[in-house]
Each structure stands twice: as structure tokens, then as C-alpha cells.
Amino acid sequence: MRNYEFSEESARQAGASNFIDASGKYKGTFTQAKQVISTKGTEGIEFSFEAEDGRTANYLQLWTFDKDGKPLYGKKVLDAVMCCARIKTLTPQKGTVQGKHGQEEAVVFPGLQGRPIGLLLQREEYQKNNGDLGYKFNIYAPFHAETELMAVELLDRKTTPEMLPKVLDGLQDKPLQTRSRPAASASSSQSENPADPWD
């Protein structure tokens, strides 16, 4: 027979969601980073994120290059993530990840896993194939978890975080978009090479 001891922490979690469910500011770590390729040949990285409070956000996608190798807006966001995580190079390797239907083989980026990171996550509505309304999260902007400096502030060697509160103040849920227009994260942009903040 089992003797049960009351746990206040456990009681507080009863009925609470294990998933991030609102746009906002979160600190935590990436638990998974894997390569994704769309049916049109667009390349990207898909992240799983766990916040400090244990809640998670999965399927965070950054589309980085189109089928012709042209950099997309997501590449800029990835560069900012790498800057805030203090990583210069992401080296892919074959690995095993947790997929929707169990373990599966994938190309992963282990350099990002377990690194402290701050994220502003934006909740976006979308229409499912059956017509129902769903939601997903986008990486709106990253920041350095310890100092709360954003990438441009790190690159400019600032010591006081000033941008994050302003960007957070402008963060809003993204309403349902029509399917005729591609998401902003997949729009094309010019490639930029940021200065090296590690000199």
C-alpha cells in the first residue's frame, strides 16, 4: 500500500497547461533543433523550447533559405538567436528526435540544445485543414537570457538592456492570415553578416 504525502508544488500544477499558451517573454533552453525542408524545397530549423517554469513550445520554425539558396527573413532571426546564445557555428549531424509518432531520424543541430536563451514568442492563429482554428508560436525575437540584451545590443557591446521592454510592448498576437499569402518568416531578404561580438 502506498502512503501519499501532500505536495504544494504538485497541487498548484493541477489543471495548469504544460504548454506555453500566450505571446510573451520567456527564458529557458532549446531541447531540440532539427533541420526541416518544405515541399517546395525551402530550408529551415525547427525548435522545441522549454521555459524555466517547465512549460514548452514545440514546432517553432525559422525558414532560412529558399530552394535557390537565397536567404530569407528567418536567417536574420537565426543569426540573432546564435548571437544571443553565444554560438558562432551550427554544425549539423545525424541524430534521433522525438517526432509526432515516436522516435525518428533527423538532421539535428546539437550546438543549440541546452543553451540558455530568451525568446519573445508570438502566438499566431491559423486554419487547420478541417477548417478549425488552431494556433502556433513564432520566434518573434531572441534575447540574451542572463543580461536581457538583444542581439544588436550585444553586437554594439551595450551593457544596459534598453530594447527588450520596447519590443515586448509592441508584441501582439497575430490574427488569422489568409492562405494566399506566405508567412512573413518565409519572405525573402538580403543576407547580412553581423559583426563579431566575440572579438
WOCORVEN-V288229 format. One line per field, one symbol per residue. ss: DSSP state (2 for helix, 1 for strand, 0 for the rest). phi: phi as a letter, one per 20 degrees, with the letter a starting at -180 (. if undefined). A space follows every 50 residues. Layout:
BEGIN
ss->???
phi->???
END
This chain:
BEGIN
ss->00000002222220000010000111111111111110000011111111 10000111111111100000112222222222220000000011111110 01111111022210011111111111100000111111111110000001 2222200000002222222000010000000002220100000000000
phi->.eeddfcfffffefnefedfcbgrdcdrbeebbcfccffenfeacdddcc ffenfccdmeddedcefenefdggffffgfffffemcecddfbfadceef cofbfbedcffefnefbdceddecfbefgenfecbcddffaebfffemfe gffffelfddfcfggffffefcgdfgdfffcffffdfebffcdffeedf
END
